[in-house]
Amino acid sequence: MVFVGLTPTKRNYMADLFAKCALLTKPRQAEAMGCYPFFVPLESEAGPEVIIQGRKMVMLGSNNYLGLTQDPRVKEAAKKAIERYGSGCTGSRLMNGTLDLHRELEARLARFVRKQDALVFTTGFQTNLGVISALVGRHDTIVLDRSVHASIVDGCRLSYGEVLKFKHNDMEDLERVLQTIDPKRGILIIVDGVYSMEGDVANVPELVRLKKKYGARLMIDEAHSVGVFGEGGRGVAEQFGLLDDVDIYTATFSKSFASIGGFVAGDADIIYFIRHMARALLFSAALPPASTAAARAALDIIEQEPERRARLWENTRFLQNGLKELHFVTGKSESPIIPLIVGDEMRLAAFWRGLFDGGVFTNAAVSPAVDPDRALIRTSLMATHTSAQLTRALEVMGETGRRQGLLGA
């Protein structure tokens, strides 16, 4: 089930550009076996329970951490925006696509994350793509954690800077890399706040210490931590009390903000530069009105209802404890993302199918999202899950894991 990294023979590649397409056989094999875990269509809202193939299932594969995609206030805000502004902006932010809605949301976001300014992009992926490629030039060096999101990796590829990597969450290795860089070069350290597959958290205190020691700048993608971590839901940097030491803050609206889109926040001069230099912003249609208004409504709720965050953490502890009692291998998760590490990809496919047949929807993660020998089931919690739903999910996981010999000692 390794979908990326297949290497067609040189002869086939030279003969026909499309020859590689026929060599992608493992997904077809998984489909033939009835174990294909991707592109499964939902027939309902992505709440704590969903309808798939006419059947109600517990949803443990969504990033809807605060359960806001179903909130009536978020839906109503989107409807009103469509009524006033129509369905789309028909142009880029640079030209005719900037709405007062965008500017209002940017001002709110800047205040929320305690930065001077913020800028909204059409997707979270484009945010990282645009920010990194705009800021990093030929005389600069990017130092990134090996497990960062693909959008960060692709942003680095589009930049003209040198790219160096350090071992995942290994601060000694980060310092080793920093020591090799010419101090005349600009340095940008990039990490995820919460890593999306295994749910572990960046070591922000050490990142801040090292960035200061080596004169670097620090960028944290808080995509999976905004709304979830910190007293005010501002992410892991706030959790550690170091929000002011993060130079570039990026996040997405497709998780806690119950919409789509993304934003970057930082000092006013930095955001002004990105606004005029980020190709992913300048040459892409603006975020639609409904999505913008939904994100703004979600921000209101994040600020006004901290009890949602508390409930999410109650659910997280409940599932974490239940999985440990069942002796699943759950890695170093410190977040509402909890992996069930299987290892072999074909065993993973069978496990995913067993959970699916039992009425629990989860995410199967294979290479390159994880290391080739570390295939896993990714589960994620919502504030709106009930104890009964989570208890049922644990029962199915335990039954399936025992049947397939996946439980530890």
Secondary structure as UniProt FT lines:
FT   HELIX           10..15
FT   TURN            17..18
FT   HELIX           19..22
FT   HELIX           26..33
FT   STRAND          49..52
FT   TURN            53..54
FT   STRAND          55..59
FT   TURN            65..66
FT   HELIX           68..70
FT   HELIX           72..85
FT   TURN            93..96
FT   HELIX           100..112
FT   TURN            113..114
FT   STRAND          117..121
FT   HELIX           124..135
FT   TURN            138..139
FT   STRAND          140..145
FT   TURN            146..147
FT   HELIX           150..158
FT   STRAND          162..166
FT   TURN            168..169
FT   HELIX           171..179
FT   TURN            183..184
FT   STRAND          186..192
FT   TURN            196..198
FT   HELIX           204..213
FT   TURN            214..215
FT   STRAND          217..221
FT   TURN            223..228
FT   TURN            231..232
FT   HELIX           236..239
FT   TURN            240..241
FT   HELIX           243..245
FT   STRAND          248..252
FT   TURN            256..257
FT   STRAND          262..266
FT   HELIX           268..277
FT   HELIX           279..282
FT   HELIX           289..304
FT   HELIX           306..325
FT   TURN            326..327
FT   TURN            331..332
FT   STRAND          337..343
FT   HELIX           345..357
FT   TURN            358..359
FT   STRAND          360..361
FT   STRAND          363..365
FT   TURN            367..369
FT   TURN            372..373
FT   STRAND          375..380
FT   TURN            383..384
FT   HELIX           387..403
FT   TURN            404..405
//
